[in-house]
Amino acid sequence: MVADLAFFQQQPLDRLNTLRLPARARFFARAFSEPALRYILGSVTAHNFPLYILGGGSNLVLAGALDGLVVQPALMGRELITMQGDTALVRVGAGESWHQTVLWTLQQGWSGLENLALIPGTVGASPIQNIGAYGVEVSDRLHSVRALQISTGDLRTFTADECGFAYRDSIFKSQVAGEYVVIDVLFKLNTKPDLCLDYGDIRGELARQQVSRISPMAVAQAVMAIRSSKLPDPAQLGNAGSFFKNPTVSVEHANSLKQAFPDLVAYPNAQGVKLAAGWLIEHAGWKGYQQGAVAVHDRQALVLVNHGGGTGAELLDLAAKIRASVNAKFAVELEQEPIIWQ
Ligand SMILES: Cc1cc2nc3c(=O)[nH]c(=O)nc-3n(C[C@H](O)[C@H](O)[C@H](O)COP(=O)(O)OP(=O)(O)OC[C@H]3O[C@@H](n4cnc5c(N)ncnc54)[C@H](O)[C@@H]3O)c2cc1C
């Protein structure tokens, strides 16, 4: 056995996913260094186990026992690599907390991640679905990703362009899904703030807080206040944030919906018109609906919650009913955001 590796059998995962869904991993390893990670990944290739890479478990639906190996890359470290003009290139280990990293960059005087404050999870998972909030996506601030290829152990650097970023998407969810483990991310941050204030109610919140000098940290604090007022805290109520992506439909489809539902929430984008999934779910009558221990949150219809004791199967059953009903009422197909492990 190598150092820097914690290994367990029949590991309960209930506390390792923010929906607090019950599941157990046949084998579980936490790797604290790159050699430890290589070692454990090598054993997977040798034994041909199903492999699952776990970050903070905040974008997962665990729907059964996992008869394989769950690996959690706990690779830590944050460092300034170089300054190029007004840009700071900063490398952060995959196991670092996303939110703590955002705060740390702001404390160093580097801006760019402030709108992404309070998103749960790890830095290593941030490129997987290209996390985004309040008008910023991590792809806007990402220089490159270093990842280990599971089958060969080779280290590869993906430039931002090579990551194939799109709305809540990257090649790590499609072309190379399951092939790489992210070990660290290189961010390009600004020493001269270029703030993005026009999404959500950031300006309103800054005014409410009577902020006279709008700094990147003030923006992060405004975002944190807005998020805390809208989204349930996973420490109090099991959830995985938005359960569905905002769907994009054709302009014609959006126009016909707008005629039938004048208060439809819709934003034009390059592909057509993006609809607010939360609005569709709420107007299909699901807000606050409870089925056993799982439910649609009573303040934010986009969030499914586990009141305690619910299972992944129950949650997926509720999600399927919501999808079917939204499709029947609006002819819109909802796509689930969290990844299912079963
Ligand atoms: C309350 C709440 C609010 C949220 N708000 C937002 C939001 O505003 N915007 C947003 O985009 N998301 C949001 N999310 C979703 C979630 O926080 C993000 O998707 C986050 O990046 C997931 O990180 P994680 O470490 O928990 O990943 P996990 O849930 O553990 O894993 C998610 C996926 O990433 C893979 N993965 C994890 N680490 C690695 C790695 N090192 N290498 C390769 N693959 C890896 C996993 O295999 C899995 O496929 C929210 C979730 C919650 C609970």
Ligand as a Chemical Component Dictionary entry (heavy atoms), coordinates in Angstrom:
data_LIG
# 
_chem_comp.id                   LIG 
_chem_comp.type                 NON-POLYMER 
_chem_comp.pdbx_formal_charge   0 
_chem_comp.three_letter_code    LIG 
# 
loop_
_chem_comp_atom.comp_id 
_chem_comp_atom.atom_id 
_chem_comp_atom.alt_atom_id 
_chem_comp_atom.type_symbol 
_chem_comp_atom.charge 
_chem_comp_atom.model_Cartn_x 
_chem_comp_atom.model_Cartn_y 
_chem_comp_atom.model_Cartn_z 
_chem_comp_atom.pdbx_ordinal 
LIG C1  C1  C 0 -27.119 24.077 -3.174  1  
LIG C2  C2  C 0 -26.433 23.813 -4.499  2  
LIG C3  C3  C 0 -26.275 24.856 -5.396  3  
LIG C4  C4  C 0 -25.630 24.641 -6.620  4  
LIG N1  N1  N 0 -25.484 25.697 -7.462  5  
LIG C5  C5  C 0 -24.867 25.532 -8.645  6  
LIG C6  C6  C 0 -24.692 26.646 -9.530  7  
LIG O1  O1  O 0 -25.075 27.781 -9.242  8  
LIG N2  N2  N 0 -24.086 26.403 -10.717 9  
LIG C7  C7  C 0 -23.621 25.170 -11.071 10 
LIG O2  O2  O 0 -23.067 25.051 -12.161 11 
LIG N3  N3  N 0 -23.761 24.119 -10.244 12 
LIG C8  C8  C 0 -24.360 24.256 -9.047  13 
LIG N4  N4  N 0 -24.527 23.187 -8.206  14 
LIG C9  C9  C 0 -24.051 21.853 -8.629  15 
LIG C10 C10 C 0 -22.666 21.464 -8.083  16 
LIG O3  O3  O 0 -22.319 22.221 -6.957  17 
LIG C11 C11 C 0 -21.564 21.616 -9.133  18 
LIG O4  O4  O 0 -21.860 20.852 -10.278 19 
LIG C12 C12 C 0 -20.188 21.201 -8.604  20 
LIG O5  O5  O 0 -19.175 21.530 -9.532  21 
LIG C13 C13 C 0 -20.096 19.714 -8.276  22 
LIG O6  O6  O 0 -18.875 19.519 -7.572  23 
LIG P1  P1  P 0 -18.594 18.247 -6.707  24 
LIG O7  O7  O 0 -17.172 18.311 -6.286  25 
LIG O8  O8  O 0 -19.588 18.131 -5.627  26 
LIG O9  O9  O 0 -18.776 17.086 -7.783  27 
LIG P2  P2  P 0 -19.499 15.670 -7.612  28 
LIG O10 O10 O 0 -20.948 15.904 -7.387  29 
LIG O11 O11 O 0 -18.777 14.837 -6.635  30 
LIG O12 O12 O 0 -19.279 15.069 -9.061  31 
LIG C14 C14 C 0 -19.940 15.619 -10.180 32 
LIG C15 C15 C 0 -19.337 15.005 -11.445 33 
LIG O13 O13 O 0 -17.977 15.416 -11.580 34 
LIG C16 C16 C 0 -17.121 14.268 -11.629 35 
LIG N5  N5  N 0 -15.883 14.638 -10.932 36 
LIG C17 C17 C 0 -15.766 15.156 -9.688  37 
LIG N6  N6  N 0 -14.466 15.412 -9.431  38 
LIG C18 C18 C 0 -13.764 15.027 -10.522 39 
LIG C19 C19 C 0 -12.382 15.020 -10.863 40 
LIG N7  N7  N 0 -11.417 15.474 -10.030 41 
LIG N8  N8  N 0 -12.022 14.521 -12.073 42 
LIG C20 C20 C 0 -12.943 14.053 -12.936 43 
LIG N9  N9  N 0 -14.267 14.037 -12.670 44 
LIG C21 C21 C 0 -14.673 14.521 -11.471 45 
LIG C22 C22 C 0 -17.889 13.159 -10.949 46 
LIG O14 O14 O 0 -17.435 11.892 -11.377 47 
LIG C23 C23 C 0 -19.295 13.471 -11.400 48 
LIG O15 O15 O 0 -19.469 12.983 -12.721 49 
LIG C24 C24 C 0 -25.147 23.365 -6.969  50 
LIG C25 C25 C 0 -25.315 22.306 -6.055  51 
LIG C26 C26 C 0 -25.943 22.528 -4.830  52 
LIG C27 C27 C 0 -26.082 21.398 -3.846  53 
# 
loop_
_chem_comp_bond.comp_id 
_chem_comp_bond.atom_id_1 
_chem_comp_bond.atom_id_2 
_chem_comp_bond.value_order 
_chem_comp_bond.pdbx_ordinal 
LIG C1  C2  SING 1  
LIG C2  C3  SING 2  
LIG C2  C26 DOUB 3  
LIG C3  C4  DOUB 4  
LIG C4  N1  SING 5  
LIG C4  C24 SING 6  
LIG N1  C5  DOUB 7  
LIG C5  C6  SING 8  
LIG C5  C8  SING 9  
LIG C6  O1  DOUB 10 
LIG C6  N2  SING 11 
LIG N2  C7  SING 12 
LIG C7  O2  DOUB 13 
LIG C7  N3  SING 14 
LIG N3  C8  DOUB 15 
LIG C8  N4  SING 16 
LIG N4  C9  SING 17 
LIG N4  C24 SING 18 
LIG C9  C10 SING 19 
LIG C10 O3  SING 20 
LIG C10 C11 SING 21 
LIG C11 O4  SING 22 
LIG C11 C12 SING 23 
LIG C12 O5  SING 24 
LIG C12 C13 SING 25 
LIG C13 O6  SING 26 
LIG O6  P1  SING 27 
LIG P1  O7  DOUB 28 
LIG P1  O8  SING 29 
LIG P1  O9  SING 30 
LIG O9  P2  SING 31 
LIG P2  O10 DOUB 32 
LIG P2  O11 SING 33 
LIG P2  O12 SING 34 
LIG O12 C14 SING 35 
LIG C14 C15 SING 36 
LIG C15 O13 SING 37 
LIG C15 C23 SING 38 
LIG O13 C16 SING 39 
LIG C16 N5  SING 40 
LIG C16 C22 SING 41 
LIG N5  C17 SING 42 
LIG N5  C21 SING 43 
LIG C17 N6  DOUB 44 
LIG N6  C18 SING 45 
LIG C18 C19 SING 46 
LIG C18 C21 DOUB 47 
LIG C19 N7  SING 48 
LIG C19 N8  DOUB 49 
LIG N8  C20 SING 50 
LIG C20 N9  DOUB 51 
LIG N9  C21 SING 52 
LIG C22 O14 SING 53 
LIG C22 C23 SING 54 
LIG C23 O15 SING 55 
LIG C24 C25 DOUB 56 
LIG C25 C26 SING 57 
LIG C26 C27 SING 58 
# 
